[in-house]
Amino acid sequence: MTEQMNVLSARPFALRPIRASGWLASGGLLLAGLAWVVRGVWELRLAAAGEPAAGPPEQGDGVHRPLNSLENSYHLVTSVGGAAVALCALLFVSWLWQLRDNARALSGNEPKYAGIWVYLGWVVPLVNLWFPRGIVVDAFRGSAPGRRVPVSVNVWWVLWVIGMLSGVGLVYSDSTDEIIARAYHEVWPLLTSDAAVVGAAIAGFFAVRAVTAAQTERMREAGAA
């Protein structure tokens, strides 16, 4: 026990409470999921209303017709949803930094991924297909050696990638008006992508709770030692 205390005291990174950060990150995920549910409801409303006789909002050659009230409200819904996702991202990255630093202090090992990837890992092409999950898994293994990675972590990541790569989910190049035109004619691909994003948010909630609980338990054991 004396040796364990010496090792803990020699580590250069102090343990930081992770529970509050975990609650904020998981709450942010649920908020983002709710925003995407509302988005899906509006897309269903657009599909049910049908395209106006004037045609789609973007009519080519830089010509845009005036939006009706439903289309205007969809713009508002997507803007609010974007703000919710941005807030979720900030809370999640903040949690991930604390999780990573605590794992380094608990294990005495350097993280597998450099700190810059906590940010860039989400946006660099190809790398963003596995680095963020890898950072979470690496921190979990440093916090709870010998324990299996929670299933919710893998479910969260699979659904996240589906939503990201679907072309109409989290990352897409189409404008909001082009998405409105899709909703009029092919709403089901939009709803499928929305479902993947909502599922990722729900699975992410459970993943954050499970990983946070595992690290909190290890920190309690270290404190008792």
N, C-alpha and C positions, 0 to 999 in steps of 0.2 A: 504494500500500500504506500509506503514511503517513496518507493521508486516511482509509482504512478503519479504521486503528488509533485515530485521533482520534475517529471516530464511535462505535466500540465503547466507548472509555473514557468518552465523554460520556454514555452511556446510564445512566439512574438505577437500573436493575435489574440486579443481578449474575446471571450464569448459574449455575444450580444443577445438579449431576449428576442426570440423569433416569433413568439405566439401572436402578438399584436400585428406584426407584419404579415403573418400568414392569414389572419382573419381579413385584413384589408385586401390582400391579393385575391383570396378566394371570393370575397364579396365583389371585387371588381370584375371577376370572371362571370359571376351571376348577372351583374348589371349589363355587361356586354352581351351575354346570351339573351337577356330580356329585350335589349335593343334590337337584336337580330330577329326575335320572334315578332316584334312589332313591324319590322321591315317586311317579313314574310306575309303578315296580315295585309299590309298595304299592297303588296304585289298581287295577292288574291283579289283585292278590291279592284285593282286596275284590270285584271283579267276578266272579272265579272262585268265590269262596266263596258269593256270593249273599246277598241280604238275609235276615236271621234272621226266623223266624216272628213274632217280637215287633214287627216293623216297623222303620222308620227310627229313628235315635237321637232326633231331634226329632219328637215326636208331636203337636205343636200345643197351643195354650192353655198354653204354658209347661211342658208335661210332657216330661221326658227320661227315657228308660229307661236302665238301667245298660249301659255299653259292654262288649262282649266283648274278648278279648285282642287280636284283630287290629285292632279299632277304636282301642283304647288305643294300640297301637304306631303307628298312623297319626298320632295326635295327637303322639306323640313325634317322628316323622319330620318332620312339618310344623314343629314348634318348632325342631328342629335346622336344618332348611332355612331357616327365617326368620333364624336367627342367622348362617348362612353368607351369606345375601344381604345382611344388615346389614354384615357384615365386608367383603364385596366392595364395597359402596357406599362405605364409608369409604376403602378403599384406592384405589378408582377416582377419587373426588373429590380425594383428596390428589395423585394423579398428574396429574389434570386441572389443578389449580392450578399445579403446577410446570411443566407443559407450556405453559400459558397465559403464565406469567411469563417463561419462557425465550423464547417466541415474541415477546413484547413487547420483550425486550432485544435479540434478534437483528434484528428488523425496524425497531425504533425507532418503531413505530406503536402507538397505543392499540388494544386488542382491540375487536372489533366489538360484543361483548356485555359489559355491565357485570358486575363480579365477583359481584354478588348472584345472578345467573342460574346460576352454577356450582352453587348449591344449589337455588334455587327453580325453575330450569328443568325439574327432574324431576317436580315436583308440581303446578305451576299448570296447570289444564286448558287445552287447545288449545296453549298455549305448549310443553307437554312433548312435542308431536308433532314439533318440529323444533329447538328451542333447544339441547338437549344435543349433537346431531350438529353443529349450526352452530358451537358452541364448539370442538369437536374439529377441524372443518374449518378454521376461522379460525386456530387455533393451528398447524395443519399448513402452511397457506399462508404464514404468517408465518415458519415455520421453514425451509420448502423452497419458496421462490417459483419458479413456473414448472413445478413437478412436479404430476402428476395425483394427485388424492386416491386412496388405495388402495381397490381394490374391496371389500376386507374391511370398510371403514368403512361403506359403503352396505348391504352384506349384514347386518352387525351391526344397523344401525338399523332396517331393514325388519323383521327378525325380532323385534327388541325391541318395536316398535310392535304387531305382530301378537299377541305374547304379552301385551302390556299391555291391548289392546283386546278380547281374546277373551272377557273376562268370567269366565274361570276360571284365568287365568294369574297374572301378577305382581300385578295389581290387581283385586281382586274384593271384593264386599260380603258374600258368603255366609260363614257360620261354617264351621269345620272339620267339624262334624256334618252340615251341609247338603251339603258337598262329598262326604262319605262316602255320603250318600243318592244323590247323582248318580252316584258310582262304581258303585253297585249297579244302576242303571237305564240310564245313558247315559255309559259310560266313555270312548267314543271322542272326544267333544269335549274331555274332560279331557286325554286323551293327545295330541291334536293341539296343544292349547295348551302342554302340557309340552314337546313336540318343538320348538315355536317358541322357547321359553325356552332350552332346551339348545342349539339351533342358534345363538341370539343369543350365548350365553356362549362357544361355540367360535369364532364369527366375531369376537367382541369380543377374544378372546385374540390372534388374528392382527392385528386392527386396532391394538391397543395396541402390539404388537411392531413393526409396520410404521411407525407414527407415531413411536414412540420412536427407532427406528433412524434415521429421516430427520432428526430433531432432533439426535441425537447426532452424526451425520455433519456437520451444519452447525456445531455447536458445536466440533467438532474443527478444521474449516476456519477458524473464527473465531480459535481458539487459535493455529493455525499462522500466521495473518496477524499 
